[in-house]
């Protein structure tokens, strides 16, 4: 019989993460993602204010 019976078992240790080397392509991709996220955030803030979203909207015809 083990001395740990009935007690809480210790969680297993997770292996250490390896540091990955990023090349220029990966850095450019991450920069693009960051810029896209920033643009999305700005659009969301603009939408909350109730201003125009930058689209042309509904166009009216010239007919009377």
Secondary structure by P-SEA (a helix, b strand, c coil): ccccccccccccccccccbbbbcaaaaaaaaaaaaaaaaaaaaaaaaaaccccccccbbbbccc
